């Protein structure tokens, strides 16, 4: 349960991080208000996921590893007629295709515009569009490869994604303060350190229990993404303090130089 609550906290932080998306494209402040009203409604869908998960514990308790992704389908086979199981499978396929196509288009557009166009600033808009179209099947093939050979469950991938996006939260929260003491160097260093920690813990399958086995069980069961968040905050604070101090020293030296010139 502690692990579940930790994941829920990370999910809430993810919602705050989604504000970045509308801030990049919105033209009026009403866009922020609409997102703040509508986006929380999507969290109600998590209730259905919890129902499926808790029911699977009772109906198909022997699922382990990648097999947990089949929990809904196995429960449907045990409960409904074959024709209705086919309907559920078709609905699940459509539910994967629609957001999957949107993710593919978004990823290809981001790579074409934020990577290719940066290295080739003279490229026309039509050229960028063509590059984005070419990248769609390339990214799809890469995704298929990792889906077939990655060995991670959907839950593990979602948790890693949540942990990655959550690394934006400390700098966002600091930017909302009346007196923001976080520098851009500190924010970037914190995000980079937190992201590196998430990648390392995911690749090496590190947990809080493996790092600190003597801690209480309640803490050991927490999501390891919290460690990345702590690393993010510490690095952000240290780098911000160092860069802010060097900036103050630089300003003082410049002011002293100006005084000497006037004298």
Helices and strands as residue ranges (DSSP letters): H 2-17, H 19-25, H 30-42, H 45-59, G 65-70, H 71-79, H 82-111, I 112-116, H 117-119, H 125-149, H 154-166, H 169-175, H 184-203, H 208-211, H 217-220, H 225-262
